[in-house]
Amino acid sequence: MGRKNYYAAATVALIFIFVFSLRIYMSFQTPYFDDGEAYWNLMQAEHITEHGVPMFHDDLSYGGRDYVFNPVFHYLLAFFNLFLPITLVGKIIPNLMASLLVIIIYLIAKDISTDHVSAIFASIVAGFTSIFLSATVNSVSVYSLFFPLVFLALFCFIRLNNKKYAYAFILLIFLLSLTHTGTVIFIAGLLCYLALLKLENIENNNLEIQMILFSTFLFIWLQLIFFKKMFLFHGMNIIWQNIPTEIILNYYSDISLLTVLLSIGTIPLMYGIYSTYYYLFKSKDKRIYLLISFAMVVSLFLWAKIAEPLFGMIALGCIVSILFAMFYLHSWDYLKRTKFDKYKKIILITFFIALTLTVIVPALYNA
């Protein structure tokens, strides 16, 4: 390992430790959790620990109640419940999994940009994405597992030509399909990626096409196994969780530009939008098109009121953090060709301060 790689790995490790420690500190400020979903998830984990299977039917509810959900997250919590009290599991394990996103985003950004510094900035943005931090720091949320798995699958997809990453991608798609129904957005993003390559007259990789089609059919098959009765009973209304139209409109009415800026971060969002424009109209890069495809699909699902606002904001925040790395790389290369190159250390410090004020501070405040 070269000196640069060593320093970069050490820096990312420190960022991960800092983010994880900060999450643990904030989570243990109270013995309770933020919402009822946290206690429900812990109840399912305890039930698996005792009986080996989740509680799909609750006899204690009035008239009995059936639960239909993907159980991988709860099995993971149950595994750690074998060694730790359930409260400690709820406080530590989700924050540990969420903190791993720092390392995964760094690996993706480094693979795309081939630059350590820009990838490190991307990992910082990902670790302090306001909406993700506040939504998972003291809530036993499935998003703590889902989003690291999504971007790990994305990293494996970028490296499909290596056989071990191809096998890892298949395994991750299987786990994602049994973790959260939001995997449909990941699959739709892959299909959009193929369409975007076709529009840009970029040659498709046969292995990518095969993997995307396999992932699509695997996801549909697994969802039909779990939600077949719900599809038959509710029909297409299951897409909107059978929620009345009036409630859906009120639920999505709070999304505004200010909300998006505070949830994701002003600088990363602006630079992410610029990177999208640059690669769509001025340059061609298959790996960037993959990220842009996901951003387009998430935005479409938010507009159609299919994806939950929280889910959509977290997904966009993670995507923007990687695009932000590309903008930083281009900006730094341009700076080297100007007279301002001799002030690059001052500019770098100023840039980090601005990033702290617009990303890290709001994230800590919201959390």
Secondary structure by P-SEA (a helix, b strand, c coil): ccaaaaaaaaaaaaaaaaaaaaaaaaaacccccccaaaaaaaaaaaaaaacccccccccccccbbbbbcccaaaaaaaaaaacccaaaaaacaaaaaaaaaaaaaaaaaaaacccaaaaaaaaaaaacaaaaaaaccccccccccaaaaaaaaaaaaaacccaaaaaaaaaaaaaaaaccccaaaaaaaaaaaaaaaaaacccccaaaaaaaaaaaaaaaaaaaaccaaaaaacccccccccccaaaaaaaaccccaaaaaaaccaaaaaaaaaaaaaaacccccaaaaaaaaaaaaaaaaaaaccccaaaaaaaaaaaaaaaaaaaaaaaaaaaaacccccaaaaaaaaaaaaaaaccaaaaaaac
